[in-house]
Amino acid sequence: MYIYQHKNWPQWKWDQTQVNQLLIELIGKQQHFLGKLEGLGFDVCEKTALESEIKDILNNSEIEGNQLQESQIRSSIAKNLGIDSDEPINKSIETEGAINLFLDATRNFKAALTSDRLFDWHAGLFPTGRTAGIKIEVAKYRTSQEPMQIVSGAMGREKVHYEAPPSSQVPKMMDELLEYINTGKDHPYIKACIAHLWFEVIHPFEDGNGRIGRAIVDKLLCEADDSTFRYYSFSSTILKDTKAYYKELNKASFNTMDITPWINWMLHLIIESIELSEKILQKVDLKRQFWEKHQVTELNNRQQKVLKKLLDIAEININADRWSRINKCSKMTATRDINDLIEKGIFIKSESGGRSTYYQINWHE
């Protein structure tokens, strides 16, 4: 029996004692992380948000097998945050839709979530009205009388993992969900867990349910932080183990209204998201310290260009060949630029060895 067929649907139950213990741990992690951010200043906050939000948009799509261009996302989010970016501003319509979905969910997190708003998100994700070359219903809940099923396996030997409620039930079920999201009194972290499962159980659209369902989580995480910026990425943590994500969703979609295991699993996931963002914060702060230290160091345009690239990645090596390709200059010029950075204490020779000599930023200088 699917969970929506339960006689008590949608009266969710969970073990308050178990969940509260984990919720307290999560809030402690959140407060520690946000406090550390605040202590490092507004510039670090903005740039941490930039890196986290880029990953969130990229990974929300990649979970569904859709690859977007990071450079296109970076330029848009940087512009939205008021940060200078050298990346191109041209975007595909698919990337535009993914960015707008994220920005509306987060920047407007205090606004009520309505069916019309969800329809706008859906239209943005499918601007041509097609997915994988197949025409779909866009900017409306599904109406097909055919069952909405999640299946795997070759044609003729398909395995049905889940069958969503009939389309005739979707509008009423979505009204109940939206009322809970907008007026429910549970902590936003708990609401995020419940709302995501609830939305995925209904599966209200012909396609795009995963991406929109995770955008709803982003909106509620903004409520939890009381911030329009996303400093930690739920989607990035899911992408590390998508099989576990779908397995837990599937388990929670059957039989019982007691969703304690699902809430516990999702709260652990959000804790892991915050821990991953600690690494992003460390990287951003390293970049800040680097440019602060070298604000009066004389660097030519080629050196600045390469250093910006290396600081974005933080650990990669570079050699004269790659330097010349990035700057479209001769290898002799590249070698001269590199030697100048060594003399200034910015570069050291890498210990990676190999035929070619590699260099990396001297973080300990």
C-alpha positions in Angstrom: 0.0 0.0 0.0 1.3 3.4 -0.9 1.4 6.0 1.9 -1.2 8.2 0.2 -3.7 5.3 0.3 -3.5 5.2 4.1 -6.8 6.0 5.9 -5.0 8.7 7.9 -3.4 10.5 5.0 -2.0 13.1 5.4 -1.7 13.0 9.2 2.0 12.6 9.5 3.5 11.0 12.6 7.0 10.9 14.0 8.8 10.1 17.3 9.1 13.6 18.8 11.9 12.6 21.3 14.1 11.1 18.6 13.6 13.9 16.1 14.1 16.7 18.7 17.5 15.3 19.7 18.7 15.5 16.1 17.0 18.8 15.5 18.9 20.3 18.5 22.2 19.0 17.1 21.4 20.4 13.7 20.4 23.9 15.1 23.7 23.9 17.0 25.7 23.1 13.8 23.7 25.8 12.0 24.3 28.5 14.7 28.0 27.7 14.9 28.4 27.9 11.1 26.4 31.1 10.7 28.3 32.6 13.7 31.7 31.8 12.0 30.4 33.3 8.8 29.4 36.5 10.5 32.7 36.8 12.2 34.6 36.7 8.9 32.6 39.7 7.5 30.1 40.4 4.8 32.5 39.9 1.9 33.2 36.3 3.0 29.5 35.7 3.5 28.7 36.8 0.0 31.5 34.7 -1.6 30.6 31.6 0.4 27.0 32.0 -0.7 28.2 32.4 -4.3 30.1 29.1 -4.2 27.4 27.2 -2.4 24.6 28.5 -4.6 26.4 27.6 -7.8 26.9 24.0 -6.5 23.2 23.8 -5.5 21.9 24.8 -8.9 24.3 22.6 -10.7 23.7 19.6 -8.5 19.9 19.9 -8.3 19.9 19.4 -12.1 22.7 16.8 -12.2 20.7 14.6 -9.8 18.2 14.2 -12.7 21.0 13.7 -15.2 20.9 17.3 -16.6 24.3 18.9 -17.1 24.5 22.7 -16.9 27.4 25.1 -17.5 29.0 26.3 -14.3 30.4 29.5 -16.0 26.8 30.5 -17.0 25.5 30.0 -13.5 28.5 31.8 -11.9 28.0 34.9 -13.9 24.3 35.1 -13.0 24.6 34.4 -9.3 27.6 36.7 -9.0 25.6 39.5 -10.6 22.7 38.8 -8.3 25.0 39.1 -5.3 26.7 42.2 -6.7 30.1 40.4 -7.1 32.3 41.1 -10.1 32.7 38.1 -12.5 34.8 37.6 -15.6 32.5 34.7 -16.7 30.3 35.2 -19.8 26.8 36.3 -19.2 25.1 34.4 -22.0 22.9 31.5 -20.8 21.0 28.7 -22.3 17.2 28.8 -21.7 17.5 25.6 -19.6 20.2 27.2 -17.4 18.0 30.4 -17.1 15.1 28.3 -15.9 17.2 26.5 -13.3 18.7 29.8 -12.0 15.3 31.5 -11.8 13.8 28.5 -10.0 16.6 28.7 -7.4 16.5 32.5 -7.0 12.7 32.7 -6.6 12.7 29.9 -4.0 15.4 31.5 -2.0 15.4 35.3 -2.5 11.6 35.3 -2.1 11.4 32.7 0.7 9.0 34.7 2.8 6.4 34.8 0.0 3.6 32.3 0.2 4.1 29.2 -2.0 1.1 29.0 -4.4 0.2 26.7 -7.3 0.7 29.7 -9.7 4.2 30.1 -8.4 4.9 26.4 -8.8 3.6 26.6 -12.4 6.0 29.5 -13.1 8.9 27.3 -11.8 7.7 24.5 -14.0 7.4 26.6 -17.1 11.0 27.9 -16.6 12.4 24.4 -16.4 10.6 23.3 -19.6 10.5 26.5 -21.9 10.0 24.4 -25.0 7.2 22.3 -23.5 9.3 19.2 -24.1 11.5 16.8 -22.2 13.8 14.3 -23.9 12.0 15.3 -27.2 8.6 14.3 -25.8 5.8 16.9 -25.4 4.6 17.4 -21.8 2.0 19.4 -20.0 3.8 22.6 -18.7 2.8 25.1 -16.0 -0.1 22.9 -14.8 -0.6 19.8 -12.7 -0.6 16.6 -14.7 -4.1 15.6 -16.1 -3.3 12.4 -18.0 -5.4 9.4 -17.1 -2.4 7.2 -17.6 -0.7 6.1 -14.3 2.3 8.2 -13.2 4.9 5.5 -12.5 8.6 5.4 -11.6 10.0 2.4 -13.4 13.3 0.8 -14.3 14.4 -2.0 -16.6 14.2 -2.8 -20.3 10.9 -2.4 -22.3 8.7 -5.4 -21.6 10.5 -6.2 -18.3 9.9 -2.9 -16.5 9.9 -2.9 -12.7 7.4 -0.4 -11.1 9.0 1.2 -8.1 6.2 3.6 -7.3 2.9 4.8 -8.7 1.7 8.3 -7.8 -1.8 9.2 -7.0 -4.3 9.6 -9.9 -4.2 13.0 -11.6 -7.8 13.7 -10.5 -6.6 13.7 -6.8 -3.6 16.0 -7.4 -5.2 19.5 -7.1 -6.8 18.7 -3.7 -3.6 17.0 -2.4 -1.5 20.0 -3.5 -3.8 22.4 -1.8 -3.3 20.5 1.5 0.5 20.5 1.0 0.7 24.2 0.2 -1.4 25.1 3.2 1.0 23.2 5.4 4.1 24.9 3.9 2.5 28.3 4.3 0.9 28.0 7.7 2.3 24.9 9.4 3.8 25.5 12.8 6.6 22.9 12.7 10.3 24.1 12.7 11.3 24.9 9.1 13.8 22.0 9.2 11.0 19.6 10.1 8.8 21.2 7.5 11.5 20.8 4.9 11.6 17.1 5.6 7.9 16.6 5.5 7.2 18.9 2.5 9.8 17.3 0.3 8.4 13.8 0.9 4.8 15.0 0.6 5.6 16.7 -2.7 7.4 13.7 -4.2 4.6 11.3 -3.1 2.1 13.4 -5.0 4.4 13.8 -8.0 2.2 16.6 -9.3 3.9 17.3 -12.6 4.7 15.2 -15.7 8.4 16.0 -15.2 10.6 18.1 -13.0 9.2 16.9 -9.7 12.7 16.2 -8.2 14.1 19.6 -9.0 11.0 21.5 -7.8 10.8 19.4 -4.7 14.3 20.2 -3.8 13.7 23.9 -4.5 10.9 23.8 -1.9 13.5 22.4 0.5 15.8 25.4 -0.3 12.9 27.8 0.4 12.4 26.2 3.8 16.1 26.1 4.6 16.1 29.9 4.0 13.3 30.2 6.5 15.4 28.2 9.0 18.4 30.5 8.5 16.2 33.6 8.1 18.4 34.5 5.1 18.0 34.8 1.4 21.5 33.4 0.9 22.1 29.6 0.7 25.3 28.8 2.5 24.9 25.1 2.5 23.6 22.9 -0.4 21.1 20.1 0.2 21.3 19.0 -3.4 25.1 18.8 -3.3 24.9 16.3 -0.4 22.3 14.2 -2.2 24.5 14.0 -5.3 27.2 12.3 -3.3 24.9 9.2 -2.9 21.8 9.5 -5.1 21.0 5.8 -4.7 20.6 6.3 -1.0 18.3 9.3 -1.6 16.0 7.4 -3.9 16.0 4.4 -1.6 15.0 6.5 1.4 12.3 8.3 -0.6 10.9 5.0 -1.9 10.9 3.4 1.6 9.0 6.4 3.1 6.4 6.3 0.3 4.9 3.0 1.4 2.6 1.7 4.2 2.9 3.9 7.3 2.3 7.5 8.3 5.1 7.2 10.8 8.0 8.9 9.0 10.5 9.1 11.8 13.2 7.3 9.8 12.7 9.7 6.8 12.9 12.8 9.0 16.0 11.5 10.8 17.7 10.6 7.5 17.0 14.1 6.1 18.1 15.9 9.2 21.4 14.0 9.0 21.7 15.0 5.4 21.3 18.7 6.3 23.9 18.4 9.0 26.3 16.9 6.4 25.5 19.8 4.1 26.6 22.3 6.7 29.8 20.3 7.3 30.5 20.4 3.6 30.0 24.1 3.5 32.6 24.5 6.3 35.1 23.4 3.6 33.7 26.0 1.1 34.0 28.7 3.8 37.7 27.7 4.5 38.4 28.0 0.7 36.8 31.4 0.5 38.7 32.6 3.5 42.0 31.4 2.1 41.3 33.4 -1.1 40.5 36.4 1.0 43.7 36.1 3.0 45.7 35.6 -0.2 44.4 38.8 -2.0 44.7 40.7 1.3 48.3 39.7 1.6 49.1 40.5 -2.0 47.0 43.6 -2.5 50.1 45.7 -3.2 52.1 42.9 -5.1 52.7 43.9 -8.7 51.0 41.3 -10.9 50.4 41.5 -14.7 47.0 40.7 -16.3 48.2 37.1 -17.2 49.3 36.4 -13.6 46.0 37.8 -12.2 44.0 35.6 -14.6 45.7 32.4 -13.7 45.8 33.1 -10.0 42.0 33.7 -10.0 41.5 30.3 -11.7 43.8 28.5 -9.3 42.3 30.1 -6.2 38.8 29.0 -7.4 40.1 25.4 -7.4 42.4 25.9 -4.5 44.7 22.8 -5.0 45.4 22.3 -8.7 48.9 22.4 -10.2 49.9 24.3 -13.3 52.8 24.2 -15.8 54.1 26.5 -18.5 52.1 24.7 -21.2 48.8 25.2 -19.5 49.7 28.8 -18.6 50.4 29.6 -22.2 47.1 28.0 -23.3 45.0 30.0 -20.7 46.7 33.3 -21.7 47.3 32.5 -25.4 50.9 33.5 -25.0 54.3 31.9 -25.8 55.8 29.3 -23.5 58.8 31.6 -23.0 56.4 34.3 -21.6 54.6 31.7 -19.5 57.9 30.6 -18.0 58.9 34.3 -17.3 55.6 34.9 -15.5 55.9 31.8 -13.4 59.5 32.5 -12.4 58.4 36.0 -11.3 55.7 34.5 -9.1 58.3 32.1 -7.6 60.6 35.1 -6.8 57.7 36.9 -5.1 57.0 33.8 -2.9 53.6 33.2 -4.5 54.5 29.9 -6.4 56.4 26.9 -5.3 57.5 23.9 -7.3 55.0 21.0 -6.9 56.2 17.7 -5.5 54.0 15.7 -7.9 56.9 15.0 -10.2 56.5 13.6 -13.7 58.1 14.7 -17.0 56.9 18.3 -16.8 57.6 20.7 -14.0 54.4 21.8 -12.2 53.8 24.7 -9.8 51.2 25.5 -7.2 50.3 28.4 -4.9 52.5 28.6 -1.8 49.8 28.6 0.9 52.4 28.5 3.6 54.3 31.6 2.5 
